[in-house]
């Protein structure tokens, strides 16, 4: 049982790494990448994308600066067993201060999630501490009072409730 869990976790990590390095390109699964605006002003905004009947939504509120172009990639593994969702700022850093965020993968149980405050190509990724965000059954959210308002990338992978016939 422990070996199966480790194998599943290893597969999930490889899936994340592939999507992080080749967003929007097929790597044995369906993927799509869409650009959206992250708008400051402190109001709650949500961007949602769909693939294979599954949904990923990213809700956020941010302050400072002007609109920033971000990307969302959603991917569905072979046989529809894993759904991945990543949002990131293509430049690798954001000048906005996020007051809150939530990524929800509807119809899945999240097995892996990670967030970074800097994810610039060619430089070391600055991963948020585990206390800054909370991984729930189907959502990843900022942790009130612990999140330091910096976000440049957020990724989650969930096991779908896909049933074999």
SULQUI-V105119 format. One record per backbone hydrogen bond with DSSP energy under -1.0 kcal/mol. CO is the residue of the C=O (numbers start at 1). NH is the residue of the N-H. If there is no record, write none. Layout:
BEGIN
<<CO/NH> <CO/NH>>
END
This chain:
BEGIN
<<1/5> <2/6> <3/7> <4/8> <5/9> <6/10> <7/11> <8/12> <9/13> <10/14> <11/15> <12/16> <13/17> <14/18> <15/19> <16/20> <17/21> <18/22> <22/25> <30/76> <32/74> <34/72> <36/70> <38/68> <45/60> <47/58> <49/56> <51/54> <54/51> <55/106> <56/49> <57/104> <58/47> <59/102> <60/45> <61/99> <61/100> <62/42> <63/97> <68/38> <70/36> <71/88> <72/34> <73/86> <74/32> <75/84> <76/30> <77/80> <78/81> <81/160> <82/77> <83/158> <84/75> <85/156> <86/73> <87/154> <88/71> <89/92> <92/119> <97/63> <100/61> <101/142> <102/59> <103/140> <104/57> <105/108> <107/161> <109/159> <112/157> <114/155> <115/128> <116/152> <116/153> <118/126> <120/123> <126/117> <126/118> <129/132> <132/143> <134/141> <137/110> <138/105> <139/136> <140/103> <141/134> <143/146> <143/147> <149/98> <152/89> <153/116> <154/87> <155/114> <156/85> <157/111> <157/112> <158/83> <159/109>>
END
